[in-house]
Every structure is written in structure tokens, then in C-alpha cells.
Amino acid sequence: MRVLFMGTPEFARAALENIVECGFEVAGVVTQPDKPAGRRLILTPPPVKVFALERGLTVYQPQTLKGEEFEKILRETAPDIIVVAAYGKILPGTVLAYPKHGCVNIHASLLPKYRGASPISAAIINGEKTTGITIIQMDEGIDTGDIILKREIPIGEDETFGELYGRMAELGGEAIAEALEQIKTGTAAREKQPEEGAGYAGKLNKEDCELDTCLPVRKIYDKIRGLSPVPAAYTWFDSKKLKIFKAKISSGGTKIELLEVQLEGGKRMSAEDFINGRKNNSYGFGEGSVFKFPDKT
């Protein structure tokens, strides 16, 4: 069974690695074009491309999935199935219908909950205790296709997006290998998604990352966890954005103690180093703030 893999970030790289390790024939790898990264804006290949080239796989980076350019890729690779993992673009109906076994997607939630682009963050922000991977047969809706299999995973009480992302990537790789084997042998079951319990977690923007200090402490803390390390939750400190990467709920449960921060225009650092560099011991938060820095010793 010839697999055309489509994915871009580290989450997708882990899935591709497991597909290769399990011996499936990868006819080609489609990923997003290289993009400028870092302060120096150096053109950087996505993780999927780096891994694919290391393994000698053919890599394609089309600007669009419509028209002759991508049709040529499909003819060259002649896939029996297309596996999609966080590719970054919606597949046209002509692509979905091209392979013998269609297209399957590795989605990072227990569908139908948290369809959309940011399911891992959404699960943490909403205080979920569990999440998981769903392998679906893709249709033209957004994460609405039939379920092939699900795999559940617990969310740690203090786990951040970055920590859970890594574990979910590994689970996604295991799940897609299992699903491909079922499809190959004709044993894959498909179940329509129920509409009850369906939810959507859209792409996060800057406004979504601002913390609402009127919310309960636990909800604020969960949002910090769900956005760390990227894109990072923020509050305001001396009229500047203060990104919060690491925090904890203080004893008593009424305050959030900041542990790792970055002030607008500055570097990421421990909260202790941050306050030690402040003049006149100014903490920048008003009386009654839900946030606190560690006490100076």
C-alpha cells in the first residue's frame, strides 16, 4: 500500500517516522514551503522535510493543492492512500477522492470534541482531564469524517501544551500505524461522528492569548498551561505585555505565582531574575492582582 504523507510540524514528523519504521511504503512527502524563522529570519525547512530528506524520501513543497502542479505530484506518487497530519491547508475534494483508500487524518482530540486547528491547547485551557488521538476518514468538512479509531491519553494537572504536544505526537504515530494496518488488511471499522458533543477549536490569535484576571485562578492557570510555550499567554505589566511561560498556583489557591516570563522587548527569563533586575523593587502589578512574583530573599 503506497502512502503519500502530508504534514508539516513536529507532530507530523513523529507520525511519518512511525509509518516509515513500521515498514509502510512512503511514495512521497508533501509539506509546506520553507519559511523565515528567528530574529534573523533565516529560511528554515519544516521538521517533516528535515526527517524525510534524512531518510531519502522524495519531498514536495507545492504552493497550492489546486491545479496542474499538485495533479502531477499525485500522478508521480500514485498513492493508494494519503495520510494527513497538521499539513496546514484544506484538501480539495479532487484530492480527497484521488487515492483508492481516500485520505485519512491524524487529529489531536477525541472527536467530535475540539474539531479545528488548536485541539491540544483547547483541551488544557478548558480543564479537560483526558484527550486523545482520532484517526478519521477525511471528507470535505473540517474534521467531520468517519472515525476509524481513537486512542485516549490523560492530561497531567500541571501539564503544559508543549509537554502534552510531545506525548500526543508519539501517540499519533502509534495510532496511524495501527489504522494503516487495518486499512491494508480490510479490517478497519468506520463510525460516523455524533453531532452531540461536537465542538470547534479554531486557530489562536493574539487576542486569544490575553489573560482575563476576572476569571477564577484555576481557569487563568489552565490558560497559561494551554498556551505554553507557544503562542504564550500574556498579561499587562507597567503598560507592556508580559508573556507567562511557567507559573504555579500559590498555597491558598488565590494567587498565581509567576516562574518564567518575558516582558515585551526583552528576553525570556526566570521570574526571580526578572524582579531582581527591576529598579526600586517595583513589581508593576496593582493591589489585589491575581499575579505575584516570588518573594525576594
Backbone as CSV, one residue per row, in Angstrom:
resi,resn,N_x,N_y,N_z,CA_x,CA_y,CA_z,C_x,C_y,C_z
1,MET,0.857,-1.195,0.000,0.000,0.000,0.000,0.892,1.244,0.000
2,ARG,0.801,2.016,-1.070,1.634,3.207,-1.232,1.002,4.398,-0.504
3,VAL,1.796,5.028,0.349,1.323,6.134,1.184,1.934,7.442,0.710
4,LEU,1.088,8.430,0.470,1.554,9.801,0.276,1.299,10.525,1.588
5,PHE,2.357,11.029,2.216,2.225,11.662,3.529,2.211,13.171,3.362
6,MET,1.274,13.830,4.093,1.174,15.290,4.043,1.175,15.832,5.475
7,GLY,2.199,16.589,5.822,2.298,17.153,7.165,3.438,18.141,7.226
8,THR,3.492,18.913,8.315,4.483,19.979,8.390,5.254,20.048,9.709
9,PRO,4.600,20.184,10.887,5.349,20.418,12.129,5.846,19.137,12.785
10,GLU,6.396,19.273,13.985,6.952,18.153,14.735,5.903,17.065,14.979
11,PHE,4.676,17.466,15.229,3.595,16.494,15.433,3.499,15.546,14.245
12,ALA,3.613,16.100,13.036,3.538,15.287,11.827,4.812,14.482,11.619
13,ARG,5.951,15.040,11.977,7.225,14.321,11.814,7.210,13.006,12.592
14,ALA,6.679,13.053,13.825,6.611,11.846,14.647,5.749,10.780,13.982
15,ALA,4.677,11.197,13.347,3.800,10.245,12.665,4.498,9.639,11.456
16,LEU,5.171,10.477,10.673,5.882,9.981,9.497,6.971,8.994,9.908
17,GLU,7.690,9.310,10.972,8.742,8.411,11.434,8.184,7.037,11.769
18,ASN,7.046,6.988,12.440,6.476,5.697,12.816,5.971,4.927,11.602
19,ILE,5.424,5.649,10.633,4.972,4.996,9.396,6.150,4.340,8.687
20,VAL,7.272,5.054,8.631,8.475,4.512,7.998,9.006,3.326,8.784
21,GLU,9.087,3.476,10.113,9.631,2.411,10.962,8.782,1.146,10.897
22,CYS,7.493,1.300,10.668,6.606,0.137,10.601,6.607,-0.528,9.227
23,GLY,7.403,0.006,8.303,7.601,-0.651,7.022,6.622,-0.315,5.917
24,PHE,5.784,0.702,6.105,4.867,1.089,5.037,5.641,1.806,3.921
25,GLU,5.203,1.620,2.698,5.861,2.235,1.554,5.421,3.694,1.429
26,VAL,6.360,4.610,1.627,6.058,6.043,1.519,6.465,6.511,0.129
27,ALA,5.461,6.784,-0.713,5.708,7.166,-2.102,6.202,8.598,-2.239
28,GLY,5.934,9.421,-1.241,6.358,10.818,-1.274,5.867,11.539,-0.035
29,VAL,6.454,12.703,0.199,6.108,13.517,1.364,5.812,14.935,0.897
30,VAL,4.629,15.422,1.249,4.221,16.785,0.904,4.225,17.624,2.167
31,THR,4.913,18.749,2.126,4.987,19.622,3.302,4.959,21.076,2.858
32,GLN,4.770,21.983,3.801,4.694,23.409,3.483,6.063,23.932,3.050
33,PRO,6.097,24.987,2.251,7.375,25.582,1.834,8.195,26.060,3.036
34,ASP,9.522,26.091,2.884,10.396,26.630,3.922,9.983,28.063,4.242
35,LYS,10.109,28.439,5.539,9.705,29.776,5.961,10.796,30.443,6.783
36,PRO,10.853,31.787,6.752,11.823,32.504,7.585,11.509,32.280,9.061
37,ALA,12.557,32.075,9.873,12.357,31.830,11.301,13.435,32.543,12.104
38,GLY,13.068,32.886,13.362,14.024,33.540,14.248,14.173,35.022,13.954
39,ARG,14.944,35.691,14.777,15.130,37.134,14.620,15.844,37.492,13.323
40,ARG,16.686,36.569,12.862,17.430,36.833,11.627,16.663,36.369,10.383
41,LEU,15.463,35.810,10.603,14.584,35.382,9.516,15.298,34.465,8.523
42,ILE,15.982,33.477,9.062,16.680,32.502,8.226,15.669,31.514,7.660
43,LEU,15.739,31.274,6.351,14.814,30.350,5.707,15.031,28.949,6.282
44,THR,13.970,28.395,6.885,14.095,27.154,7.661,13.115,26.092,7.157
45,PRO,13.592,24.879,6.922,12.690,23.814,6.475,11.838,23.300,7.626
46,PRO,10.614,22.852,7.366,9.776,22.282,8.433,10.331,20.942,8.897
47,PRO,9.998,20.520,10.128,10.508,19.259,10.669,10.256,18.052,9.787
48,VAL,9.102,18.002,9.138,8.784,16.864,8.265,9.774,16.774,7.107
49,LYS,10.119,17.907,6.530,11.074,17.901,5.412,12.438,17.415,5.866
50,VAL,12.884,17.895,7.016,14.197,17.500,7.537,14.270,15.985,7.703
51,PHE,13.246,15.415,8.335,13.232,13.968,8.555,13.165,13.214,7.227
52,ALA,12.302,13.657,6.326,12.112,12.963,5.047,13.412,12.914,4.248
53,LEU,14.133,14.018,4.208,15.391,14.040,3.465,16.439,13.145,4.122
54,GLU,16.441,13.111,5.453,17.370,12.216,6.167,17.132,10.759,5.799
55,ARG,15.863,10.413,5.528,15.505,9.029,5.196,15.476,8.773,3.685
56,GLY,15.875,9.766,2.907,15.929,9.589,1.464,14.578,9.576,0.777
57,LEU,13.574,10.170,1.406,12.232,10.220,0.828,12.106,11.426,-0.111
58,THR,11.279,11.277,-1.113,11.033,12.375,-2.057,10.120,13.404,-1.416
59,VAL,10.544,14.679,-1.429,9.802,15.755,-0.772,9.231,16.710,-1.821
60,TYR,7.977,17.080,-1.628,7.306,18.055,-2.478,6.835,19.212,-1.598
61,GLN,6.994,20.447,-2.082,6.555,21.630,-1.333,5.748,22.561,-2.236
62,PRO,4.576,22.103,-2.668,3.771,22.914,-3.589,3.194,24.154,-2.911
63,GLN,3.033,25.201,-3.678,2.423,26.423,-3.159,0.908,26.268,-3.023
64,THR,0.337,25.395,-3.833,-1.105,25.174,-3.799,-1.416,23.705,-4.070
65,LEU,-2.587,23.266,-3.602,-3.025,21.895,-3.850,-4.008,21.832,-5.015
66,LYS,-4.189,22.948,-5.678,-5.106,23.015,-6.807,-4.310,23.180,-8.103
67,GLY,-4.829,22.613,-9.173,-4.207,22.815,-10.467,-3.192,21.754,-10.834
68,GLU,-2.476,22.009,-11.933,-1.591,21.041,-12.563,-0.420,20.626,-11.678
69,GLU,0.116,21.559,-10.867,1.291,21.240,-10.058,1.031,20.060,-9.119
70,PHE,-0.089,20.100,-8.411,-0.352,19.011,-7.476,-0.887,17.777,-8.179
71,GLU,-1.597,17.949,-9.267,-2.055,16.796,-10.048,-0.852,15.985,-10.525
72,LYS,0.232,16.668,-10.892,1.448,15.989,-11.327,2.052,15.176,-10.177
73,ILE,2.026,15.754,-8.953,2.538,15.041,-7.771,1.737,13.767,-7.537
74,LEU,0.427,13.854,-7.672,-0.426,12.680,-7.477,-0.131,11.608,-8.520
75,ARG,0.094,12.022,-9.761,0.404,11.048,-10.814,1.761,10.392,-10.563
76,GLU,2.735,11.179,-10.111,4.080,10.647,-9.877,4.112,9.667,-8.709
77,THR,3.382,9.983,-7.668,3.425,9.145,-6.455,2.430,7.997,-6.499
78,ALA,1.363,8.156,-7.247,0.326,7.114,-7.396,-0.052,6.485,-6.061
79,PRO,-0.520,7.295,-5.098,-0.791,6.748,-3.760,-2.052,5.895,-3.707
80,ASP,-1.987,4.869,-2.864,-3.198,4.109,-2.539,-3.978,4.811,-1.432
81,ILE,-3.261,5.615,-0.632,-3.874,6.341,0.472,-3.036,7.580,0.760
82,ILE,-3.679,8.637,1.219,-2.986,9.849,1.656,-3.189,9.996,3.158
83,VAL,-2.092,10.164,3.887,-2.148,10.385,5.334,-1.834,11.853,5.594
84,VAL,-2.721,12.517,6.334,-2.569,13.937,6.623,-2.399,14.148,8.119
85,ALA,-1.388,14.944,8.490,-1.155,15.262,9.903,-0.686,16.706,10.004
86,ALA,-1.578,17.597,10.404,-1.229,19.009,10.600,-0.502,19.571,9.383
87,TYR,-1.060,19.348,8.195,-0.424,19.840,6.975,-0.482,21.356,6.887
88,GLY,-1.646,21.929,7.191,-1.746,23.388,7.201,-2.645,23.980,6.140
89,LYS,-3.180,23.133,5.255,-4.116,23.606,4.237,-5.236,22.589,4.083
90,ILE,-6.402,23.075,3.650,-7.552,22.209,3.422,-7.376,21.483,2.088
91,LEU,-7.636,20.190,2.075,-7.516,19.412,0.848,-8.774,19.564,-0.014
92,PRO,-8.606,19.869,-1.307,-9.770,19.964,-2.208,-10.436,18.593,-2.383
93,GLY,-11.689,18.608,-2.795,-12.425,17.367,-2.998,-11.769,16.440,-4.010
94,THR,-11.140,17.007,-5.040,-10.478,16.181,-6.052,-9.325,15.378,-5.459
95,VAL,-8.632,15.951,-4.475,-7.529,15.248,-3.812,-8.081,14.176,-2.882
96,LEU,-9.136,14.509,-2.134,-9.736,13.545,-1.211,-10.203,12.284,-1.931
97,ALA,-10.654,12.450,-3.162,-11.225,11.327,-3.910,-10.191,10.579,-4.750
98,TYR,-8.958,11.060,-4.811,-7.975,10.503,-5.737,-7.502,9.092,-5.372
99,PRO,-7.039,8.839,-4.141,-6.481,7.504,-3.848,-7.569,6.437,-3.678
100,LYS,-7.169,5.210,-3.868,-8.070,4.068,-3.711,-8.725,4.053,-2.340
101,HIS,-7.926,4.306,-1.297,-8.441,4.273,0.079,-8.719,5.673,0.619
102,GLY,-8.747,6.668,-0.231,-9.059,8.026,0.197,-7.952,8.641,1.035
103,CYS,-8.342,9.574,1.890,-7.395,10.288,2.740,-7.794,10.112,4.202
104,VAL,-6.796,9.890,5.060,-7.058,9.781,6.497,-6.274,10.859,7.231
105,ASN,-6.835,11.313,8.324,-6.248,12.415,9.084,-5.964,11.984,10.522
106,ILE,-4.822,12.436,11.045,-4.480,12.210,12.455,-4.882,13.473,13.210
107,HIS,-5.958,13.394,13.982,-6.460,14.580,14.681,-6.205,14.474,16.181
108,ALA,-5.755,15.566,16.770,-5.318,15.557,18.171,-6.428,15.889,19.161
109,SER,-7.534,15.193,19.065,-8.577,15.263,20.096,-9.460,14.039,19.954
110,LEU,-10.312,13.833,20.946,-11.277,12.741,20.877,-12.528,13.271,20.192
111,LEU,-12.538,13.181,18.879,-13.650,13.721,18.105,-14.969,13.051,18.497
112,PRO,-16.075,13.845,18.443,-16.217,15.128,17.752,-15.807,16.367,18.569
113,LYS,-15.251,16.180,19.756,-14.863,17.328,20.555,-13.591,17.957,19.980
114,TYR,-13.577,19.257,19.922,-12.410,20.034,19.510,-11.962,19.751,18.083
115,ARG,-12.904,19.844,17.155,-12.510,19.920,15.756,-11.756,21.242,15.559
116,GLY,-10.944,21.309,14.517,-10.265,22.567,14.244,-8.766,22.526,14.496
117,ALA,-8.153,23.720,14.501,-6.696,23.854,14.417,-5.952,23.781,15.739
118,SER,-6.619,23.988,16.867,-5.879,24.050,18.143,-6.503,23.160,19.224
119,PRO,-6.700,21.872,18.932,-7.382,20.997,19.896,-6.586,20.716,21.170
120,ILE,-5.254,20.663,21.083,-4.451,20.357,22.272,-4.529,21.510,23.259
121,SER,-4.350,22.725,22.765,-4.475,23.902,23.633,-5.864,23.991,24.245
122,ALA,-6.887,23.765,23.422,-8.266,23.891,23.892,-8.558,22.917,25.025
123,ALA,-8.064,21.692,24.911,-8.326,20.702,25.953,-7.736,21.139,27.287
124,ILE,-6.517,21.666,27.269,-5.875,22.117,28.513,-6.573,23.351,29.054
125,ILE,-6.827,24.315,28.197,-7.461,25.568,28.620,-8.816,25.300,29.268
126,ASN,-9.539,24.324,28.759,-10.869,24.006,29.287,-10.834,23.032,30.456
127,GLY,-9.639,22.732,30.951,-9.521,21.908,32.148,-9.856,20.451,31.961
128,GLU,-9.737,19.941,30.732,-10.022,18.525,30.492,-9.014,17.645,31.243
129,LYS,-9.463,16.493,31.661,-8.591,15.522,32.333,-8.017,14.502,31.362
130,THR,-8.685,14.321,30.229,-8.213,13.390,29.209,-8.381,14.009,27.824
131,THR,-7.603,13.524,26.891,-7.765,13.876,25.482,-7.332,12.659,24.686
132,GLY,-6.971,12.819,23.431,-6.540,11.657,22.674,-6.362,11.940,21.205
133,ILE,-6.110,10.883,20.466,-5.923,10.930,19.017,-7.098,10.235,18.354
134,THR,-7.614,10.843,17.286,-8.639,10.207,16.469,-8.141,10.117,15.033
135,ILE,-8.185,8.945,14.461,-7.882,8.761,13.041,-9.210,8.747,12.303
136,ILE,-9.361,9.650,11.343,-10.630,9.751,10.624,-10.437,9.612,9.116
137,GLN,-11.469,9.105,8.472,-11.542,9.110,7.013,-11.990,10.507,6.616
138,MET,-11.167,11.229,5.890,-11.461,12.636,5.622,-12.603,12.810,4.629
139,ASP,-13.428,13.835,4.897,-14.425,14.289,3.939,-14.196,15.787,3.737
140,GLU,-15.126,16.459,3.109,-14.905,17.877,2.789,-15.215,18.808,3.949
141,GLY,-15.695,18.278,5.066,-15.901,19.097,6.251,-14.607,19.240,7.040
142,ILE,-14.619,20.064,8.081,-13.440,20.257,8.928,-13.493,19.248,10.071
143,ASP,-12.706,18.192,9.945,-12.599,17.137,10.973,-13.939,16.466,11.262
144,THR,-14.737,16.283,10.215,-16.076,15.705,10.386,-16.194,14.282,9.858
145,GLY,-15.109,13.719,9.343,-15.175,12.411,8.709,-15.414,11.264,9.670
146,ASP,-15.668,10.097,9.097,-15.936,8.895,9.893,-14.712,8.503,10.719
147,ILE,-14.965,8.029,11.936,-13.897,7.639,12.857,-13.435,6.209,12.539
148,ILE,-12.109,6.065,12.371,-11.529,4.735,12.175,-11.082,4.158,13.511
149,LEU,-10.372,4.969,14.301,-10.022,4.527,15.656,-9.691,5.722,16.538
150,LYS,-9.768,5.487,17.852,-9.431,6.511,18.849,-8.446,5.922,19.845
151,ARG,-7.569,6.791,20.364,-6.663,6.395,21.439,-6.646,7.518,22.475
152,GLU,-6.925,7.176,23.728,-7.070,8.172,24.798,-5.762,8.339,25.560
153,ILE,-5.581,9.550,26.136,-4.388,9.834,26.931,-4.772,10.807,28.044
154,PRO,-4.260,10.618,29.274,-4.596,11.547,30.361,-3.806,12.850,30.229
155,ILE,-4.359,13.919,30.773,-3.674,15.218,30.820,-3.248,15.474,32.257
156,GLY,-1.969,15.713,32.472,-1.471,15.980,33.815,-2.026,17.282,34.375
157,GLU,-2.174,17.350,35.673,-2.770,18.516,36.320,-1.988,19.799,36.039
158,ASP,-0.672,19.674,35.888,0.160,20.848,35.631,0.830,20.784,34.258
159,GLU,0.359,19.895,33.399,0.998,19.699,32.101,0.746,20.884,31.180
160,THR,1.780,21.286,30.451,1.662,22.398,29.516,1.367,21.886,28.110
161,PHE,1.018,22.817,27.238,0.797,22.475,25.832,2.019,21.779,25.243
162,GLY,3.212,22.329,25.485,4.416,21.761,24.921,4.660,20.338,25.377
163,GLU,4.413,20.069,26.644,4.620,18.720,27.187,3.608,17.728,26.612
164,LEU,2.340,18.140,26.572,1.301,17.261,26.039,1.469,17.064,24.532
165,TYR,1.893,18.100,23.837,2.109,18.036,22.390,3.072,16.903,22.047
166,GLY,4.168,16.803,22.802,5.139,15.752,22.550,4.557,14.367,22.748
167,ARG,3.772,14.186,23.802,3.175,12.872,24.069,2.104,12.537,23.033
168,MET,1.370,13.569,22.611,0.330,13.352,21.599,0.948,12.994,20.248
169,ALA,2.097,13.583,19.937,2.769,13.268,18.681,3.151,11.793,18.632
170,GLU,3.677,11.289,19.730,4.041,9.870,19.801,2.809,8.976,19.657
171,LEU,1.742,9.356,20.360,0.509,8.570,20.295,-0.080,8.595,18.881
172,GLY,0.017,9.752,18.224,-0.478,9.862,16.857,0.254,8.924,15.915
173,GLY,1.575,8.809,16.112,2.352,7.895,15.288,1.938,6.451,15.485
174,GLU,1.703,6.074,16.735,1.269,4.708,17.026,-0.116,4.438,16.434
175,ALA,-1.010,5.418,16.569,-2.391,5.235,16.107,-2.474,5.124,14.589
176,ILE,-1.705,5.946,13.867,-1.813,5.902,12.404,-1.231,4.601,11.858
177,ALA,-0.176,4.095,12.481,0.383,2.815,12.037,-0.635,1.697,12.210
178,GLU,-1.355,1.720,13.332,-2.385,0.713,13.589,-3.526,0.835,12.587
179,ALA,-3.927,2.081,12.310,-5.032,2.309,11.371,-4.646,1.881,9.954
180,LEU,-3.424,2.176,9.541,-2.982,1.788,8.195,-2.965,0.271,8.037
181,GLU,-2.547,-0.428,9.083,-2.538,-1.883,9.025,-3.957,-2.423,8.883
182,GLN,-4.909,-1.814,9.590,-6.305,-2.233,9.487,-6.857,-1.972,8.085
183,ILE,-6.511,-0.815,7.530,-6.978,-0.475,6.183,-6.370,-1.419,5.160
184,LYS,-5.104,-1.714,5.321,-4.393,-2.616,4.405,-5.011,-4.006,4.393
185,THR,-5.412,-4.481,5.562,-5.968,-5.839,5.670,-7.485,-5.876,5.515
186,GLY,-8.093,-4.710,5.341,-9.542,-4.660,5.156,-10.344,-4.849,6.423
187,THR,-9.713,-4.613,7.578,-10.411,-4.821,8.861,-10.803,-3.501,9.543
188,ALA,-10.535,-2.391,8.898,-10.828,-1.092,9.521,-12.332,-0.861,9.619
189,ALA,-12.782,-0.519,10.827,-14.188,-0.153,11.035,-14.315,1.366,10.909
190,ARG,-15.436,1.827,10.432,-15.674,3.266,10.306,-17.005,3.609,10.962
191,GLU,-16.962,4.628,11.794,-18.152,5.017,12.557,-18.411,6.507,12.350
192,LYS,-19.644,6.838,12.019,-19.982,8.249,11.820,-19.855,9.007,13.135
193,GLN,-19.370,10.242,13.044,-19.248,11.065,14.241,-20.625,11.521,14.707
194,PRO,-20.894,11.450,16.006,-22.149,12.010,16.520,-22.061,13.532,16.538
195,GLU,-23.147,14.195,16.333,-23.152,15.659,16.416,-23.213,16.124,17.870
196,GLU,-23.763,15.264,18.726,-23.806,15.594,20.153,-22.385,15.673,20.709
197,GLY,-22.098,16.752,21.376,-20.769,16.934,21.958,-19.747,17.516,21.011
198,ALA,-20.161,17.855,19.797,-19.219,18.421,18.831,-18.806,19.822,19.261
199,GLY,-17.528,20.118,19.093,-17.015,21.445,19.429,-15.931,21.843,18.454
200,TYR,-15.587,23.124,18.458,-14.612,23.634,17.490,-13.557,24.460,18.207
201,ALA,-12.292,24.184,17.891,-11.164,24.930,18.461,-10.400,25.563,17.311
202,GLY,-10.744,26.801,17.006,-10.149,27.482,15.864,-8.713,27.904,16.084
203,LYS,-8.105,28.428,15.045,-6.725,28.892,15.117,-6.621,30.030,16.125
204,LEU,-5.615,29.991,16.977,-5.433,31.004,18.013,-4.844,32.287,17.424
205,ASN,-5.340,33.422,17.891,-4.750,34.698,17.505,-4.242,35.418,18.755
206,LYS,-3.616,36.570,18.588,-3.004,37.273,19.710,-4.017,37.627,20.793
207,GLU,-5.214,38.022,20.376,-6.229,38.415,21.351,-6.661,37.237,22.227
208,ASP,-6.618,36.040,21.670,-6.992,34.848,22.438,-6.025,34.564,23.580
209,CYS,-4.835,35.135,23.512,-3.779,34.824,24.481,-3.780,35.759,25.696
210,GLU,-4.582,36.823,25.664,-4.626,37.726,26.815,-5.401,37.079,27.954
211,LEU,-4.869,37.199,29.159,-5.483,36.592,30.337,-6.556,37.506,30.923
212,ASP,-7.696,36.927,31.263,-8.791,37.651,31.909,-8.663,37.454,33.420
213,THR,-8.235,38.487,34.112,-7.973,38.367,35.546,-9.242,38.291,36.379
214,CYS,-10.397,38.416,35.744,-11.660,38.272,36.477,-12.092,36.807,36.608
215,LEU,-11.425,35.945,35.862,-11.763,34.522,35.921,-11.195,33.891,37.184
216,PRO,-11.711,32.737,37.585,-11.132,32.022,38.734,-9.660,31.688,38.478
217,VAL,-8.898,31.596,39.547,-7.463,31.355,39.446,-7.156,30.097,38.636
218,ARG,-7.895,29.034,38.874,-7.613,27.789,38.156,-7.784,27.952,36.653
219,LYS,-8.810,28.700,36.242,-9.025,28.907,34.810,-7.897,29.731,34.195
220,ILE,-7.414,30.719,34.926,-6.287,31.515,34.434,-5.053,30.631,34.298
221,TYR,-4.826,29.818,35.306,-3.668,28.915,35.299,-3.754,27.917,34.139
222,ASP,-4.941,27.369,33.893,-5.117,26.418,32.802,-4.834,27.081,31.451
223,LYS,-5.188,28.353,31.324,-4.911,29.055,30.067,-3.410,29.264,29.888
224,ILE,-2.711,29.587,30.966,-1.249,29.714,30.897,-0.640,28.401,30.426
225,ARG,-1.094,27.287,31.023,-0.583,25.962,30.635,-0.890,25.646,29.173
226,GLY,-2.097,25.969,28.765,-2.551,25.617,27.418,-1.897,26.411,26.311
227,LEU,-1.217,27.499,26.672,-0.565,28.339,25.656,0.948,28.369,25.805
228,SER,1.490,27.492,26.659,2.929,27.483,26.908,3.606,26.285,26.235
229,PRO,4.681,26.501,25.475,5.436,27.746,25.331,4.975,28.648,24.194
230,VAL,4.171,28.136,23.297,3.682,28.966,22.192,2.169,28.828,22.082
231,PRO,1.485,29.905,21.749,1.996,31.256,21.492,2.303,32.058,22.759
232,ALA,1.966,31.531,23.924,2.220,32.109,25.254,1.127,33.091,25.676
233,ALA,0.582,32.842,26.861,-0.409,33.738,27.458,0.294,34.997,27.938
234,TYR,-0.452,36.099,27.997,0.158,37.341,28.480,-0.814,38.154,29.317
235,THR,-0.238,38.980,30.166,-0.991,39.987,30.899,-0.247,41.304,30.719
236,TRP,-0.666,42.358,31.449,-0.029,43.666,31.297,0.769,44.006,32.546
237,PHE,1.972,44.506,32.316,2.899,44.847,33.400,3.558,46.170,33.041
238,ASP,3.311,47.220,33.843,3.840,48.559,33.537,3.537,48.965,32.100
239,SER,2.305,48.695,31.666,1.801,49.068,30.331,2.472,48.314,29.192
240,LYS,3.147,47.219,29.509,3.751,46.383,28.480,3.219,44.960,28.607
241,LYS,3.243,44.239,27.486,2.824,42.838,27.522,3.860,42.005,28.264
242,LEU,3.381,41.184,29.185,4.238,40.263,29.912,3.786,38.850,29.580
243,LYS,4.596,38.142,28.788,4.284,36.753,28.475,4.633,35.872,29.670
244,ILE,3.772,34.877,29.930,3.991,33.969,31.049,4.151,32.554,30.500
245,PHE,5.322,31.984,30.717,5.606,30.646,30.204,5.442,29.566,31.264
246,LYS,5.691,29.942,32.507,5.602,28.960,33.584,5.095,29.643,34.835
247,ALA,4.202,28.976,35.547,3.612,29.547,36.759,3.133,28.410,37.642
248,LYS,2.665,28.752,38.836,2.037,27.771,39.706,1.007,28.481,40.557
249,ILE,0.050,27.722,41.042,-0.939,28.292,41.949,-0.355,28.297,43.351
250,SER,-0.323,29.458,43.970,0.271,29.578,45.303,-0.574,28.853,46.333
251,SER,0.036,28.541,47.454,-0.700,27.910,48.542,-1.841,28.829,48.952
252,GLY,-2.990,28.263,49.170,-4.181,29.061,49.450,-5.077,29.174,48.240
253,GLY,-4.477,29.031,47.043,-5.266,28.981,45.818,-5.834,30.291,45.335
254,THR,-5.329,31.422,45.849,-5.892,32.708,45.438,-4.954,33.511,44.540
255,LYS,-3.734,33.054,44.376,-2.749,33.775,43.578,-2.065,32.833,42.591
256,ILE,-1.548,33.409,41.506,-0.721,32.679,40.563,0.686,33.233,40.667
257,GLU,1.609,32.387,41.092,2.992,32.816,41.223,3.714,32.621,39.898
258,LEU,4.295,33.666,39.389,4.984,33.601,38.105,6.377,33.007,38.280
259,LEU,6.756,32.133,37.374,8.041,31.450,37.470,8.960,31.735,36.285
260,GLU,8.381,31.927,35.104,9.183,32.204,33.914,8.398,33.154,33.012
261,VAL,9.023,34.287,32.662,8.295,35.356,31.975,9.163,36.009,30.897
262,GLN,8.514,36.861,30.114,9.227,37.663,29.123,8.471,38.961,28.924
263,LEU,9.107,40.076,29.264,8.497,41.387,29.072,8.678,41.821,27.629
264,GLU,7.677,42.477,27.100,7.710,42.966,25.726,9.039,43.678,25.431
265,GLY,9.741,43.227,24.395,11.018,43.828,24.030,12.212,43.233,24.742
266,GLY,11.962,42.313,25.696,13.045,41.726,26.479,13.229,40.252,26.192
267,LYS,14.036,39.590,27.022,14.337,38.174,26.865,13.509,37.334,27.837
268,ARG,13.329,36.095,27.473,12.666,35.139,28.359,13.612,34.807,29.520
269,MET,13.070,34.816,30.740,13.916,34.579,31.912,13.085,34.102,33.094
270,SER,13.773,33.653,34.136,13.063,33.265,35.346,12.460,34.503,35.982
271,ALA,11.359,34.324,36.696,10.719,35.451,37.370,11.645,36.056,38.415
272,GLU,12.448,35.217,39.049,13.390,35.702,40.058,14.409,36.657,39.440
273,ASP,14.973,36.282,38.289,15.917,37.168,37.606,15.220,38.445,37.141
274,PHE,13.974,38.300,36.740,13.223,39.457,36.252,13.043,40.506,37.348
275,ILE,12.591,40.081,38.524,12.344,41.068,39.581,13.654,41.583,40.179
276,ASN,14.698,40.764,40.137,15.985,41.247,40.644,16.546,42.354,39.767
277,GLY,16.114,42.402,38.514,16.580,43.453,37.615,15.707,44.685,37.612
278,ARG,14.641,44.690,38.422,13.746,45.851,38.467,14.273,46.895,39.437
279,LYS,14.147,48.147,39.071,14.577,49.233,39.949,13.514,49.515,41.014
280,ASN,13.943,49.885,42.159,13.054,50.295,43.265,12.067,49.203,43.672
281,ASN,12.451,47.968,43.414,11.589,46.825,43.790,10.172,46.939,43.238
282,SER,10.024,47.622,42.103,8.697,47.810,41.512,8.241,46.522,40.828
283,TYR,7.115,45.991,41.265,6.609,44.751,40.680,5.634,45.023,39.530
284,GLY,5.104,46.206,39.437,4.271,46.579,38.304,2.835,46.114,38.341
285,PHE,2.426,45.358,39.362,1.042,44.914,39.492,0.378,45.679,40.625
286,GLY,-0.887,46.051,40.418,-1.596,46.801,41.445,-2.037,45.923,42.606
287,GLU,-2.512,46.548,43.655,-3.026,45.820,44.816,-4.192,44.928,44.394
288,GLY,-4.230,43.742,44.953,-5.327,42.824,44.643,-5.142,42.038,43.360
289,SER,-3.976,42.186,42.710,-3.735,41.430,41.477,-3.707,39.939,41.769
290,VAL,-4.155,39.168,40.793,-4.144,37.717,40.934,-2.734,37.152,40.748
291,PHE,-1.828,37.972,40.179,-0.468,37.522,39.932,0.483,37.982,41.014
292,LYS,1.496,37.179,41.277,2.535,37.584,42.205,3.874,37.007,41.750
293,PHE,4.935,37.725,42.028,6.277,37.214,41.797,6.765,36.518,43.053
294,PRO,7.764,35.642,42.917,8.314,35.016,44.142,8.896,36.065,45.048
295,ASP,8.765,35.846,46.352,9.285,36.815,47.322,10.799,36.913,47.205
296,LYS,11.311,38.125,47.303,12.760,38.328,47.260,13.364,37.847,48.588
297,THR,14.515,37.225,48.464,15.196,36.765,49.688,16.402,37.636,49.973
